[in-house]
Amino acid sequence: MSSGRDPSVAALTYASIAGSFAMSIALLVVHFAFGSQLALAQAADSISDMLAGAALVWAVRQAAQPADDDHPLGHGRAEPLAALVVAVLAGVLSVEVLRTAVVALATGAEAELDWPVAVAFLTKVVFKGAISMLASRALARRANPALDALRVDARNDVLVGSVALIGYALARWQMPSVDSVLAIVIAIYVGFAGVRLARENVGLVMGAAAPADRQRELSRIAASVEGVRAIDELLATWSGASLHLYVEIAVPREMTLHAAHDIAHAVQARLAREDDVARVVVHVNPA
């Protein structure tokens, strides 16, 4: 995919991985030192971000490999497979954080909320805010789905981190149970994020059809090629993060085989220029 070769995507992805790794370590230290369930929830979120970034790097490298004898249609399905692994890990992490927070709430365990807790939360908010801002600037120059996903994830982390800071402040103001309550909220958020990620990528692995409006747009593009009388059928299915197209075009019955072949080749070449299209098969019908 072209997104994997975009330097801005690579740089921000590696920065996100490194930052998420550092934040997960710092937040786990804070959790064990001060007993904050919010810190544990934030650490789980950072671990999920780190794994997601690592999976993205691996998957993009795999998807960039050319087709071979074992994978004649390419390696595009590596990306949604990696996303599914991340989704499962996010679900496991959220369940564990939820269990720990519920036990702490039920037993009345109180966190020792000293200033390092707030520093850890604030650091994550600032770091993710910077990632979101840089991604937004890069997107203003060039659209990129992977970069947009990174921006949205960073923006959501800023919101989650802000909730953690609010929880810290309320807990300091003689509301200690808020730490566990908000940890439960964040755990549920991480879990639902994993479910959403899984739902988005299952279809890509299973070869689901492209959205109807995208199929109509592809049909319009194919029909615009000179010599095409009509589009009899167009099937657009996902193979990983790219589309495979099967198109049946109608050409005049009296047209020579050579001319019909040239039109089919022109349709194939035009559709292959679309960023989300990986493979095109064109069949010619006499009209």
N, C-alpha and C positions, 0 to 999 in steps of 0.2 A: 504494500500500500504506500501511496505517496506520503501519508502522514508519518510513516516510520522514518522517512528520509528527511523530514523537515527538521532543521537544526534547533528551531525554537521548541518544538515538541520534545526532542531528545534532551535538551538542556534543562527544561522545566521538569521533565519526568525524572531525570536523575537527581535534580535538586529536591524534588518532592520525596523521592525514596530516601535520600540521605537525611533530610529533615525529619521525616516520619520515623526513621530508625532512632535518631537522637531523642526525639520527643517521647517515643514509646519507652525507652530506657529511663529517661528522666521522670516520666509519670509513674512508672512502676516503682522506682525508688521512693517517690513521694507517697505512693499508696502504702508501701510496706513500712515507711518511716512514720506516717501520720494516720494511717488507717482510713484514708478518704476513699469512699466508694466512687465518687466522681472522678478521682484521679485514675482509678482502675478502668472505669468506663471510657475515659479519654485515651488511656493507653491502648485499650482494645480497638478503638477507632483508628488510632495511629498505626497500629499493627496491620489493620485491614487496609489502610491507605498504602503502607509499605509493600504489602503483598500484591495489591492491585497494580502498583507501579512496576514492580518486578515482573509480574505476569504480562503487563503491556509490553515491556521491553522484549521479553522472550518471544511473545506472540508475534510482534511486528517483525522481528528478525526471521521467524519461521515463515510467516506469510510472504516475506519478500523473496524467499527462495523460488527459483523457477520450477515449473512442472517437471516431473521425472517419471520413470517407468512405474514406480510404486505409487505416485500421486499424479496421475495424468491431468487432473484438473487443478493442480497447484496445491498450495498449503494454506489457503485462505481460512480454513476452519480452525486454525490454531488460535486465532484471536477470541472467538466466542467460547471455545473450550477453556481457555485460560480464565475468561471472565466467569464461567460457571464454577471453576475451582475457587476463585476468589469469593463468589457468592456463598458457597458452602462454608468456607472458612469464616466469613462474616457472620453466618448464622450460628456456628459453633461458639464464636467469641461472644456474641450477644447473649446466648443462653447462659454461658458461664458467668458473665457479668451480672445478668439478671438474677441468677441464683444467689450469687454472693451478696448483692444489694438487698434482696428480700430477706435473707438470713440476718443480715446486719440490722435491718428495720425491725424484724420480729424479735430479736434478742435485745434491742435497745442499745446496740453498740454505737458509740459516738466517736467521730473522728477528732483528732487533735489538729485543728485547722490553724496552723501557723503560717507565716508569710511565704515560705517556699511553695506552698500549695497554690497560692494566688499567682506567684511568679511563673510557675509551670503552666498554668492555664493561660495567662496573659501572653507568654512566649509563643504558645501554639496559635493563639488568635492572630498575633502579629505576623508570624511566619506564613500561615495560610492566607492571610490577607494580602501579603506580598505576592504569593504565587497567583492568587486570583487576579490581582492588578496587572501583573506581567502577562498573564495569559490573555486578559482582555485587550491589552495593547497589541499583542501579536495577532489576535483575531481581527482587530480593526484593519490590519494590513492585508490579511489573507484568511479566508474561511478554512477551517480545519476541524473535522469532527472530533478527533482525538484530543486536540487542544481545548475544544469546547467542553468535553467531558471532564478534563482536568480542571478547568475553570469552575464548572458547576460543583465538583467535589470539594474544591478549596473553599468556595463560597459557603457551602453547607457546613463545612468544618468551622468556619468563622462563627456561624450561628450557634453551633453546638458548643463551641468554646465560650461564647458569650453567655450561654445558659449556665455553663459550669461556673463562670465568674459570679453570676447572680446567686447561684446556689452557695458559693463560698461566702458571699457577703451576708446572706440570710442566716447561714449556719453560725457565722460569727456573732450575729445579733440574737443569740439565744434561741435559735431554731435548728438544733443539730440534726433533726430527722430529715431536713431538707436535702442534706448531702446524699442520703440513700434514695430518697424519692426521685430526685433529679437524675441520679445514676440509673434508676429503672427507666426513666423517660429516654435517656440517651441510648441505653441498651436496646430498647424497643425500636428506636430510630435506626440504629445500626442493623438490626435484624430485618426491618422492612426495606432498608436500602439493599440488603443482600437478596431479598425476595424479588425486588424490582429488577435488579441486575440479572438474576436468573431468568425471569420471565422474558426480558428483552433478548437474551442470547440463546434460549432454547430453540426459538424459531429459526435463528441463523444456523444452528447446527442441524436442525431437522429439515432444512430446505424449504422453509415457509415462503409463500408468495410475497412479492413486494407489495407495498401499499397500492391501492387501486389508482390513486391520483398519479403515482409514479409510473404505473403501467400505461395509463392514458398518455402521459407525457412522452414516454418511449415510443408508443404507437404513432403519435403525432410526428416525432422526429423521423421515424422510419418512412412514414407516408410522404414526408416532404422531399425525399430523394427523387430526383428526376427519373421518370420511367415507371414508377410504382403506381399502379392503378388503385390498389386498395390493400389494406392489411387484413388478411383473413384470420390470422390468429397471432397472438403474442403471449408467450409465457415468460414471466420473469420471476425466478426463484433465487433465494439467498444460498450462497455457498460460502460460509464464513461471513465476512463483512462485505463481500462483493456479490454482484448479480450475474447469473448465467441466463442468457436469453435464447429462446427458441422462437423464431419469427417465420410466419408464412406470408409471403407477399404475392399479390396477383399482378400479372403483367399481360399485355395484349396477346391473344392466342396466336396471332400471325407472326409474332416476334421470333427471330432466330435464336437458337440455343446459345450462341456466342453472346448475343446482345443481352439475353436474360441473365446469363452468368455474370456479365459486367455489372448489371443493375444489382444483383444479389451481393456482389462483392462491394459495391458502393454503399449499400445498406449496412453491411457488416462493418465496414470501415467507419462509417459515421456513428453507429451506435457504440463501437469500441472506444470512441473518443470520450465518452461519458466517464466521469471519475469513478462512479460506483459500478461500472460494468467490467467484468473480467473476461467473459467468453460469450461469443455470439454465433449461433447457428441459424442460417437463413435457408428456407425452403421456398421454391418458386412454384406457383400454381398458374396455369393458363386461365385467363378470364374471357 
